[in-house]
Amino acid sequence: AHPLYTAESEVCLITKDPAKEYKDKLESHPVPAIKKVLDLSKLKSHYKQYQDRRTLLGAYDLFLADERILSVLSSSLGSKFFNKKKQPVPVVVSGSADTFAIDIKKALNSTFLYIPAGGCCLIRIGQTSLSRKQVWEN
């Protein structure tokens, strides 16, 4: 009812190579929260250094990733993404431009549960910008 990620959020979409196909889909069906589309080869070449990956981590509120490359991303992103609970959220981007935009919007309006090895779990249900009633409704 009250999404955690809005049009003002900074979201990065990580895709298979080449990213142009997905950028074209975003041009035809814009999703305002998506600020950057990054393909896997650019991720590996431009963000090799630890400091570069830390900068990338801090630059975005949420990372979405093509579900087909999710298994490869852990080595490319590094453990810091997982420690900070900013691991990429899988989305289906292989469909038509219509379903592409719908699937991304669905991911932006969802919350996620990652089950850790330990006994504590964390589920984000709100932000400080939401009222208590809105957080309760979520």
DSSP file with accessible surface (Angstrom, degrees, kcal/mol):
  #  RESIDUE AA STRUCTURE BP1 BP2  ACC     N-H-->O    O-->H-N    N-H-->O    O-->H-N    TCO  KAPPA ALPHA  PHI   PSI    X-CA   Y-CA   Z-CA
    1    1 A A              0   0  117      0, 0.0   137,-0.1     0, 0.0   133,-0.0   0.000 360.0 360.0 360.0 -37.2    0.0    0.0    0.0
    2    2 A H        -     0   0   40    132,-0.2   128,-0.0   107,-0.1   136,-0.0  -0.872 360.0-141.3-127.1  96.5    2.9    2.4    0.8
    3    3 A P        -     0   0   51      0, 0.0   106,-0.1     0, 0.0     3,-0.1  -0.182   8.0-144.9 -64.5 148.2    5.9    1.5   -1.3
    4    4 A L  S    S+     0   0   12    104,-0.4     2,-0.5   106,-0.2   105,-0.1   0.766  89.8  51.8 -77.4 -28.8    9.4    1.6    0.1
    5    5 A Y  S    S+     0   0   21    103,-0.9     2,-0.2   105,-0.1    -1,-0.2  -0.952  70.9 175.2-117.7 123.6   10.9    2.8   -3.2
    6    6 A T    >   -     0   0   57     -2,-0.5     3,-1.5    27,-0.1    -2,-0.0  -0.469  52.4 -81.3-113.4-173.3    9.4    5.7   -5.0
    7    7 A A  T 3  S+     0   0   44      1,-0.3    24,-0.0    -2,-0.2    -2,-0.0   0.769 129.0  57.5 -63.4 -24.1   10.3    7.7   -8.1
    8    8 A E  T 3  S+     0   0  151      2,-0.1    -1,-0.3     0, 0.0    -3,-0.0   0.601  85.7 104.9 -82.4 -11.9   12.8    9.6   -6.0
    9    9 A S  S <  S-     0   0    7     -3,-1.5     2,-0.7     1,-0.1    -4,-0.1  -0.335  74.4-124.6 -68.0 152.9   14.6    6.4   -5.1
   10   10 A E        +     0   0   75     24,-0.1    51,-2.8    25,-0.1    52,-1.4  -0.892  37.3 175.4-101.1 112.1   17.9    5.6   -6.7
   11   11 A V  E     -ab  34  62A   0     22,-1.9    24,-2.6    -2,-0.7    25,-1.3  -0.963  17.5-157.6-124.3 135.8   17.7    2.2   -8.3
   12   12 A C  E     -ab  36  63A   0     50,-2.2    52,-2.9    -2,-0.4     2,-0.5  -0.936   6.7-154.0-112.0 131.5   20.3    0.4  -10.4
   13   13 A L  E     -ab  37  64A   0     23,-2.9    25,-3.1    -2,-0.4     2,-0.5  -0.926   5.7-159.4-107.1 122.1   19.3   -2.4  -12.8
   14   14 A I  E     +ab  38  65A   0     50,-3.0    52,-2.4    -2,-0.5     2,-0.2  -0.901  22.5 172.0-104.2 125.3   22.0   -5.0  -13.6
   15   15 A T  E     -a   39   0A   0     23,-2.3    25,-1.6    -2,-0.5     4,-0.1  -0.731  36.2 -86.7-127.3 173.5   21.4   -6.9  -16.8
   16   16 A K  S    S-     0   0   85     -2,-0.2    -1,-0.1    23,-0.2    53,-0.0  -0.313  75.2 -49.9 -69.2 163.8   22.9   -9.4  -19.2
   17   17 A D  S    S+     0   0   80     22,-0.1    -1,-0.1     1,-0.1     2,-0.1  -0.553 117.3  38.3 -77.3 144.7   25.0   -8.0  -22.0
   18   18 A P    >   -     0   0   81      0, 0.0     3,-0.6     0, 0.0     4,-0.4   0.705  61.4-166.7 -87.6 155.7   24.3   -5.7  -23.8
   19   19 A A  T >> S+     0   0    3      1,-0.2     4,-2.3     2,-0.2     3,-0.5   0.677  74.6  84.2 -76.1 -16.4   22.4   -3.2  -21.7
   20   20 A K  H 3> S+     0   0  136      1,-0.2     4,-2.6     2,-0.2    -1,-0.2   0.883  84.5  57.4 -57.8 -39.6   21.1   -1.2  -24.7
   21   21 A E  H <> S+     0   0   90     -3,-0.6     4,-1.6     1,-0.2    -1,-0.2   0.911 111.3  42.3 -57.2 -41.4   18.2   -3.6  -25.2
   22   22 A Y  H <> S+     0   0    5     -3,-0.5     4,-2.0    -4,-0.4    -1,-0.2   0.842 110.8  55.0 -78.6 -32.5   17.0   -2.9  -21.6
   23   23 A K  H  X S+     0   0   90     -4,-2.3     4,-1.8     2,-0.2    -2,-0.2   0.895 107.4  51.7 -64.6 -38.9   17.6    0.8  -21.9
   24   24 A D  H  X S+     0   0   66     -4,-2.6     4,-2.0    -5,-0.2    -2,-0.2   0.905 108.2  51.1 -63.5 -40.4   15.4    0.8  -25.0
   25   25 A K  H  X S+     0   0   24     -4,-1.6     4,-2.1     1,-0.2    -1,-0.2   0.898 109.7  50.3 -62.9 -38.9   12.7   -0.9  -23.1
   26   26 A L  H  < S+     0   0   23     -4,-2.0    -1,-0.2     1,-0.2    -2,-0.2   0.822 107.6  53.9 -69.8 -30.3   13.0    1.7  -20.3
   27   27 A E  H  < S+     0   0  149     -4,-1.8    -1,-0.2     1,-0.2    -2,-0.2   0.901 113.3  41.9 -68.6 -39.1   12.7    4.5  -22.9
   28   28 A S  H  < S+     0   0   72     -4,-2.0    -2,-0.2     1,-0.3    -1,-0.2   0.813 133.0  22.9 -77.8 -30.2    9.4    3.1  -24.3
   29   29 A H  S  < S-     0   0   62     -4,-2.1    -1,-0.3    -5,-0.2    -2,-0.1  -0.703  90.9-153.8-134.0  80.4    8.0    2.2  -20.8
   30   30 A P        -     0   0   86      0, 0.0    -3,-0.1     0, 0.0    -4,-0.1  -0.237  14.9-167.4 -64.7 142.7    9.8    4.5  -18.3
   31   31 A V    >   -     0   0   10      3,-0.2     3,-1.6    -5,-0.1    -2,-0.0  -0.955  13.1-154.1-123.4 104.0   10.3    3.6  -14.6
   32   32 A P  T 3  S+     0   0   85      0, 0.0    -1,-0.1     0, 0.0   -26,-0.1   0.768  87.5  61.3 -56.8 -28.0   11.4    6.8  -12.9
   33   33 A A  T 3  S+     0   0    2    -23,-0.1   -22,-1.9   -28,-0.1     2,-0.8   0.786  80.8  92.2 -71.7 -25.6   13.2    5.1  -10.1
   34   34 A I  E <   +a   11   0A  19     -3,-1.6   -22,-0.2     1,-0.2    -3,-0.2  -0.587  45.3 165.1 -74.1 109.6   15.7    3.3  -12.4
   35   35 A K  E     +     0   0A  86    -24,-2.6     2,-0.3    -2,-0.8   -23,-0.2   0.662  61.9  25.3 -99.4 -21.4   18.6    5.7  -12.6
   36   36 A K  E     -a   12   0A  72    -25,-1.3   -23,-2.9     2,-0.0     2,-0.5  -0.994  54.5-159.2-148.4 138.6   21.2    3.4  -14.1
   37   37 A V  E     -a   13   0A  16     -2,-0.3     2,-0.5   -25,-0.2   -23,-0.2  -0.986  21.7-177.5-114.8 121.6   21.2    0.3  -16.3
   38   38 A L  E     -a   14   0A   6    -25,-3.1   -23,-2.3    -2,-0.5     2,-0.2  -0.978  14.1-146.4-125.6 123.5   24.5   -1.6  -15.9
   39   39 A D  E  >  -a   15   0A  11     -2,-0.5     4,-2.2   -25,-0.2   -23,-0.2  -0.491  28.9-108.1 -88.7 165.5   25.4   -4.7  -17.9
   40   40 A L  H  > S+     0   0   21    -25,-1.6     4,-2.4     1,-0.2     5,-0.2   0.872 115.8  52.7 -61.4 -40.3   27.5   -7.5  -16.4
   41   41 A S  H  > S+     0   0   54      1,-0.2     4,-2.1     2,-0.2    -1,-0.2   0.901 111.1  47.0 -66.5 -38.1   30.6   -6.8  -18.6
   42   42 A K  H  > S+     0   0   89      2,-0.2     4,-3.0     1,-0.2     5,-0.4   0.882 110.2  54.0 -68.8 -36.8   30.6   -3.1  -17.5
   43   43 A L  H  X S+     0   0    0     -4,-2.2     4,-1.4     1,-0.2    -2,-0.2   0.942 112.2  44.0 -60.0 -45.4   30.2   -4.2  -13.9
   44   44 A K  H  < S+     0   0  100     -4,-2.4    -2,-0.2    -5,-0.2    -1,-0.2   0.862 121.6  38.2 -69.6 -34.4   33.2   -6.5  -14.1
   45   45 A S  H >< S+     0   0   67     -4,-2.1     3,-0.5    -5,-0.2    -2,-0.2   0.891 122.7  37.0 -86.6 -40.0   35.4   -4.0  -16.0
   46   46 A H  H 3< S+     0   0  114     -4,-3.0     3,-0.2     1,-0.2    -3,-0.2   0.680 121.2  43.8 -86.7 -19.5   34.5   -0.7  -14.3
   47   47 A Y  T 3< S+     0   0   45     -4,-1.4    -1,-0.2    -5,-0.4    -2,-0.1  -0.256  70.9 119.8-123.3  47.0   34.0   -1.9  -10.7
   48   48 A K    <   +     0   0  149     -3,-0.5    -1,-0.1     4,-0.1     2,-0.1   0.892  59.0  77.8 -73.5 -42.7   37.0   -4.3  -10.3
   49   49 A Q  S  > S-     0   0  130     -3,-0.2     4,-1.9     1,-0.1     5,-0.2  -0.408  83.8-126.4 -73.9 147.3   38.5   -2.4   -7.4
   50   50 A Y  H  > S+     0   0  113      1,-0.2     4,-2.1     2,-0.2     5,-0.2   0.905 110.7  52.0 -56.5 -44.8   37.1   -2.7   -3.9
   51   51 A Q  H  > S+     0   0  122      1,-0.2     4,-2.2     2,-0.2    -1,-0.2   0.873 106.5  53.7 -64.9 -36.4   36.7    1.1   -3.5
   52   52 A D  H  > S+     0   0   64      2,-0.2     4,-2.2     1,-0.2    -1,-0.2   0.907 109.3  48.2 -64.5 -40.5   34.7    1.3   -6.8
   53   53 A R  H  X S+     0   0   57     -4,-1.9     4,-2.6     2,-0.2    -2,-0.2   0.878 109.7  52.8 -68.8 -35.3   32.3   -1.4   -5.6
   54   54 A R  H  X S+     0   0   95     -4,-2.1     4,-2.1     2,-0.2    -2,-0.2   0.905 109.1  50.0 -64.8 -39.1   31.9    0.5   -2.3
   55   55 A T  H  X S+     0   0   84     -4,-2.2     4,-1.3     2,-0.2    -2,-0.2   0.926 111.1  48.7 -64.0 -43.8   31.1    3.7   -4.2
   56   56 A L  H >X S+     0   0    4     -4,-2.2     4,-0.7     1,-0.2     3,-0.5   0.930 109.6  53.3 -61.2 -43.7   28.5    1.8   -6.3
   57   57 A L  H >< S+     0   0   10     -4,-2.6     3,-0.6     1,-0.2    -2,-0.2   0.905 112.0  44.3 -58.9 -42.6   27.0    0.3   -3.2
   58   58 A G  H 3< S+     0   0   61     -4,-2.1    -1,-0.2     1,-0.2    -2,-0.2   0.688 103.4  66.2 -77.7 -17.8   26.5    3.7   -1.6
   59   59 A A  H << S+     0   0   50     -4,-1.3     2,-0.3    -3,-0.5    -1,-0.2   0.696  99.5  50.3 -80.0 -18.0   25.2    5.4   -4.7
   60   60 A Y    <<  -     0   0   32     -4,-0.7   -49,-0.2    -3,-0.6     3,-0.1  -0.924  58.7-151.4-129.4 148.8   21.9    3.4   -4.9
   61   61 A D  S    S+     0   0   75    -51,-2.8     2,-0.3    -2,-0.3   -50,-0.2   0.773  87.4  14.3 -80.9 -31.7   19.0    2.5   -2.6
   62   62 A L  E     -b   11   0A  11    -52,-1.4   -50,-2.2     2,-0.0     2,-0.5  -0.998  62.2-149.2-148.0 144.7   18.2   -0.8   -4.3
   63   63 A F  E     -b   12   0A   1     -2,-0.3    26,-2.8    24,-0.3     2,-0.4  -0.981  12.6-169.6-117.7 126.3   19.8   -3.1   -6.9
   64   64 A L  E     -bc  13  89A   0    -52,-2.9   -50,-3.0    -2,-0.5     2,-0.4  -0.869   9.7-169.3-108.3 148.2   17.6   -5.1   -9.3
   65   65 A A  E     -bc  14  90A   0     24,-2.7    26,-2.4    -2,-0.4   -50,-0.2  -0.996  32.0-100.8-141.9 145.3   19.2   -7.8  -11.4
   66   66 A D  E >   - c   0  91A   0    -52,-2.4     3,-1.7    -2,-0.4     4,-0.5  -0.428  34.6-132.5 -57.6 127.6   18.2  -10.0  -14.3
   67   67 A E  G >  S+     0   0  100     24,-2.1     3,-0.6     1,-0.3     4,-0.3   0.765 101.9  65.6 -60.4 -23.1   17.3  -13.3  -12.7
   68   68 A R  G 3  S+     0   0  104     23,-0.3    -1,-0.3     1,-0.2     3,-0.1   0.723 107.9  37.7 -73.0 -20.9   19.4  -15.1  -15.4
   69   69 A I  G X> S+     0   0   10     -3,-1.7     4,-1.2   -55,-0.1     3,-1.1   0.348  83.8 104.9-110.8   6.0   22.7  -13.6  -14.1
   70   70 A L  H <> S+     0   0   58     -3,-0.6     4,-0.7    -4,-0.5     3,-0.5   0.866  76.8  55.5 -57.4 -39.2   21.9  -13.7  -10.4
   71   71 A S  H 34 S+     0   0  104     -4,-0.3     4,-0.3     1,-0.2    -1,-0.3   0.792 109.0  48.2 -67.8 -24.0   24.2  -16.6   -9.7
   72   72 A V  H X> S+     0   0   53     -3,-1.1     4,-1.1     1,-0.2     3,-0.5   0.726  96.3  74.2 -86.1 -22.0   27.2  -14.8  -11.3
   73   73 A L  H 3X S+     0   0    2     -4,-1.2     4,-2.8    -3,-0.5     5,-0.4   0.792  78.8  69.2 -68.8 -30.8   26.7  -11.6   -9.4
   74   74 A S  H 3X S+     0   0   65     -4,-0.7     4,-1.9     1,-0.2    -1,-0.2   0.915 105.2  42.1 -59.4 -39.3   27.9  -12.6   -5.9
   75   75 A S  H <4 S+     0   0   91     -3,-0.5    -1,-0.2    -4,-0.3    -2,-0.2   0.857 116.6  48.8 -75.6 -30.6   31.5  -12.9   -7.2
   76   76 A S  H  < S+     0   0   14     -4,-1.1    -2,-0.2     1,-0.2    -1,-0.2   0.839 118.5  37.9 -76.9 -32.8   31.3   -9.7   -9.2
   77   77 A L  H  < S-     0   0    1     -4,-2.8     4,-0.2     1,-0.1     3,-0.2   0.811 101.9-139.5 -88.8 -35.4   29.8   -7.5   -6.5
   78   78 A G    >X  -     0   0   17     -4,-1.9     3,-0.8    -5,-0.4     4,-0.6  -0.113  31.5 -69.5  94.2 168.9   31.6   -8.9   -3.5
   79   79 A S  H 3> S+     0   0   84      1,-0.2     4,-2.5     2,-0.2     3,-0.4   0.723 116.6  76.6 -72.8 -21.4   30.6   -9.7    0.1
   80   80 A K  H 3> S+     0   0   60      1,-0.2     4,-2.1     2,-0.2    -1,-0.2   0.877  91.1  55.9 -60.0 -36.9   30.0   -6.0    1.1
   81   81 A F  H <4>S+     0   0    1     -3,-0.8     5,-2.9    -4,-0.2     6,-0.3   0.893 111.8  42.8 -61.2 -38.3   26.7   -6.0   -0.8
   82   82 A F  H ><5S+     0   0   70     -4,-0.6     3,-1.0    -3,-0.4    -2,-0.2   0.862 111.6  53.4 -79.5 -34.9   25.4   -9.0    1.1
   83   83 A N  H 3<5S+     0   0  106     -4,-2.5    -2,-0.2     1,-0.2    -1,-0.2   0.859 111.1  46.9 -65.3 -36.2   26.7   -7.7    4.5
   84   84 A K  T 3<5S-     0   0  113     -4,-2.1    -1,-0.2    -5,-0.2    -2,-0.2   0.338 114.5-118.7 -86.8   5.5   24.8   -4.4    3.9
   85   85 A K  T < 5S+     0   0   87     -3,-1.0    -3,-0.2     1,-0.1    -2,-0.1   0.852  81.4 120.1  59.5  36.4   21.7   -6.3    2.9
   86   86 A K      < +     0   0   47     -5,-2.9    -4,-0.2    -6,-0.2    -1,-0.1  -0.050  30.5 148.4-116.9  30.5   21.7   -4.7   -0.6
   87   87 A Q        -     0   0   26     -6,-0.3   -24,-0.3    -5,-0.2    -5,-0.0  -0.348  59.8 -88.3 -63.6 147.8   22.0   -7.9   -2.6
   88   88 A P        -     0   0    8      0, 0.0   -24,-0.3     0, 0.0    -1,-0.1  -0.289  35.4-131.2 -62.0 141.9   20.3   -7.6   -6.0
   89   89 A V  E     -c   64   0A   3    -26,-2.8   -24,-2.7    -3,-0.1     2,-0.2  -0.802  27.0-118.5 -92.2 127.6   16.6   -8.4   -6.2
   90   90 A P  E     +c   65   0A  64      0, 0.0     2,-0.3     0, 0.0   -24,-0.2  -0.471  37.2 174.9 -71.7 136.0   15.8  -10.8   -9.0
   91   91 A V  E     -c   66   0A   8    -26,-2.4   -24,-2.1    -2,-0.2     2,-0.7  -0.972  34.9-116.9-134.9 153.3   13.5   -9.5  -11.7
   92   92 A V        +     0   0   53     -2,-0.3    11,-0.2   -26,-0.2    12,-0.1  -0.815  41.6 159.2 -89.8 113.4   12.3  -11.0  -15.0
   93   93 A V        +     0   0    0     -2,-0.7    -1,-0.1     1,-0.1     7,-0.1   0.359  50.9  87.2-115.3   4.3   13.5   -8.7  -17.8
   94   94 A S  S    S+     0   0   63      5,-0.1    -1,-0.1     6,-0.1     3,-0.1   0.558  74.0  83.2 -85.3  -5.7   13.5  -11.1  -20.7
   95   95 A G  S    S-     0   0   29      1,-0.2    -2,-0.0    -3,-0.1     0, 0.0   0.081  93.1 -57.1 -83.2-162.6    9.8  -10.4  -21.7
   96   96 A S     >  -     0   0   63      1,-0.1     4,-2.5     4,-0.0    -1,-0.2  -0.163  56.3-100.0 -69.9 170.3    8.2   -7.7  -23.7
   97   97 A A  H  > S+     0   0   23      1,-0.2     4,-2.0     2,-0.2     5,-0.2   0.862 122.8  54.1 -62.8 -34.3    8.6   -4.0  -22.8
   98   98 A D  H  > S+     0   0   91      2,-0.2     4,-1.9     1,-0.2    -1,-0.2   0.959 113.1  39.7 -64.5 -51.8    5.2   -4.1  -21.2
   99   99 A T  H  > S+     0   0   60      2,-0.2     4,-2.8     1,-0.2     5,-0.2   0.833 110.9  61.2 -69.0 -30.2    5.9   -7.0  -18.9
  100  100 A F  H  X S+     0   0    0     -4,-2.5     4,-2.0     2,-0.2    -1,-0.2   0.956 108.2  41.9 -57.5 -51.7    9.4   -5.7  -18.3
  101  101 A A  H  X S+     0   0    5     -4,-2.0     4,-2.5     1,-0.2     5,-0.2   0.900 114.5  51.8 -65.5 -39.3    8.0   -2.4  -16.8
  102  102 A I  H  X S+     0   0   99     -4,-1.9     4,-2.4     1,-0.2    -1,-0.2   0.925 109.8  48.9 -64.3 -44.4    5.3   -4.3  -14.8
  103  103 A D  H  X S+     0   0   39     -4,-2.8     4,-2.0     2,-0.2    -1,-0.2   0.886 112.1  48.5 -65.3 -37.6    7.9   -6.7  -13.3
  104  104 A I  H  X S+     0   0    0     -4,-2.0     4,-2.3    -5,-0.2    -2,-0.2   0.937 112.0  48.4 -68.2 -43.5   10.2   -3.9  -12.3
  105  105 A K  H  X S+     0   0  100     -4,-2.5     4,-1.5     1,-0.2    -2,-0.2   0.893 109.5  53.7 -64.0 -36.3    7.3   -1.9  -10.7
  106  106 A K  H  < S+     0   0  127     -4,-2.4    -1,-0.2     1,-0.2    -2,-0.2   0.916 109.2  48.3 -63.8 -40.8    6.2   -5.0   -8.9
  107  107 A A  H >< S+     0   0    9     -4,-2.0     3,-1.2     1,-0.2    -2,-0.2   0.891 109.6  52.6 -66.7 -37.2    9.7   -5.5   -7.4
  108  108 A L  H 3< S+     0   0   10     -4,-2.3  -103,-0.9     1,-0.2  -104,-0.4   0.784 109.9  49.2 -69.3 -25.6    9.8   -1.8   -6.4
  109  109 A N  T 3< S+     0   0  101     -4,-1.5    -1,-0.2    -3,-0.2     2,-0.2   0.270 102.8  81.3 -96.1  10.8    6.5   -2.2   -4.5
  110  110 A S    <   -     0   0   46     -3,-1.2     2,-0.3    -5,-0.1  -106,-0.2  -0.686  65.2-141.3-111.8 165.6    7.6   -5.4   -2.7
  111  111 A T        -     0   0   64     -2,-0.2     2,-0.4  -108,-0.1    14,-0.1  -0.852  20.9-140.7-119.9 162.8    9.6   -6.1    0.4
  112  112 A F        -     0   0   53     -2,-0.3     2,-0.5    12,-0.1    12,-0.5  -0.943   7.2-151.0-132.4 146.2   12.0   -9.0    0.7
  113  113 A L        -     0   0   87     -2,-0.4     2,-0.6    10,-0.1    10,-0.1  -0.972  10.1-170.0-117.2 120.7   13.0  -11.6    3.3
  114  114 A Y        -     0   0   78      8,-0.6     8,-0.5    -2,-0.5    -2,-0.0  -0.962  16.9-143.0-108.5 123.1   16.5  -13.0    3.2
  115  115 A I        -     0   0  138     -2,-0.6     6,-0.1     6,-0.1     4,-0.1  -0.770  21.4-158.1 -90.4 111.8   17.0  -15.9    5.6
  116  116 A P        -     0   0   51      0, 0.0    -1,-0.0     0, 0.0     5,-0.0  -0.244  29.9-106.6 -82.0 177.1   20.5  -15.7    7.1
  117  117 A A  S    S+     0   0  116     -2,-0.0    -2,-0.0     2,-0.0     0, 0.0   0.800 100.4  64.4 -72.4 -28.6   22.5  -18.4    8.6
  118  118 A G  S    S-     0   0   58      2,-0.2     0, 0.0     1,-0.1     0, 0.0   0.060 100.4 -94.5 -83.6-163.7   21.9  -17.1   12.1
  119  119 A G  S    S+     0   0   89     -4,-0.1     2,-0.4     2,-0.0    -1,-0.1   0.434  92.6  87.5 -96.6  -0.4   18.7  -16.7   14.2
  120  120 A C        -     0   0  108      2,-0.0     2,-0.3    -5,-0.0    -2,-0.2  -0.842  52.2-171.2-106.0 139.0   17.8  -13.1   13.3
  121  121 A C        -     0   0   83     -2,-0.4     2,-0.4    -6,-0.1    -6,-0.1  -0.920   6.9-155.3-122.6 153.6   15.8  -12.0   10.3
  122  122 A L        +     0   0   95     -8,-0.5    -8,-0.6    -2,-0.3     2,-0.4  -0.995  10.9 178.8-131.7 127.5   15.1   -8.5    8.9
  123  123 A I        -     0   0   84     -2,-0.4     2,-0.5   -10,-0.1   -10,-0.1  -0.991  23.4-139.0-127.2 122.3   12.2   -7.3    6.9
  124  124 A R        +     0   0  107    -12,-0.5   -12,-0.1    -2,-0.4  -120,-0.1  -0.693  30.7 163.6 -80.2 125.6   11.9   -3.7    5.8
  125  125 A I        -     0   0   84     -2,-0.5     2,-0.3     1,-0.2    -1,-0.1   0.392  59.5  -3.5-121.3  -1.9    8.4   -2.5    6.1
  126  126 A G        -     0   0   25     12,-0.1     2,-0.3  -122,-0.0    -1,-0.2  -0.988  56.8-121.6-172.2 175.8    8.8    1.2    6.0
  127  127 A Q    >   -     0   0   78     -2,-0.3     3,-1.7     4,-0.1     8,-0.1  -0.864  38.4-104.7-126.9 167.3   11.0    4.3    5.9
  128  128 A T  T 3  S+     0   0  152     -2,-0.3    -1,-0.0     1,-0.3     0, 0.0   0.741 117.3  65.3 -66.6 -19.5   11.4    7.2    8.2
  129  129 A S  T 3  S+     0   0   93      2,-0.1    -1,-0.3     0, 0.0     2,-0.2   0.675  88.3  85.5 -76.2 -15.2    9.4    9.4    5.7
  130  130 A L  S <  S-     0   0   32     -3,-1.7     2,-0.1     1,-0.1    -4,-0.0  -0.588  83.1-117.4 -85.4 149.3    6.3    7.2    6.3
  131  131 A S     >  -     0   0   57     -2,-0.2     4,-2.3     1,-0.1     5,-0.2  -0.317  30.0-105.3 -75.3 167.0    3.9    8.0    9.1
  132  132 A R  H  > S+     0   0  230      1,-0.2     4,-2.5     2,-0.2     5,-0.2   0.895 122.7  53.2 -60.0 -39.3    3.3    5.4   11.9
  133  133 A K  H  > S+     0   0  142      2,-0.2     4,-2.3     1,-0.2    -1,-0.2   0.911 108.4  49.3 -63.8 -41.6   -0.1    4.6   10.4
  134  134 A Q  H  > S+     0   0   60      2,-0.2     4,-1.8     1,-0.2    -2,-0.2   0.910 111.8  48.3 -65.1 -41.2    1.5    3.9    6.9
  135  135 A V  H  < S+     0   0   41     -4,-2.3    -2,-0.2     1,-0.2    -1,-0.2   0.924 111.2  51.1 -64.5 -42.1    4.2    1.7    8.5
  136  136 A W  H  < S+     0   0  224     -4,-2.5    -2,-0.2     1,-0.2    -1,-0.2   0.904 109.0  51.0 -60.2 -43.5    1.5   -0.2   10.4
  137  137 A E  H  <        0   0   90     -4,-2.3    -1,-0.2     1,-0.2    -2,-0.2   0.838 360.0 360.0 -64.3 -34.2   -0.6   -0.7    7.2
  138  138 A N     <        0   0   67     -4,-1.8    -1,-0.2    -5,-0.2    -2,-0.2   0.873 360.0 360.0 -66.2 360.0    2.5   -2.1    5.4
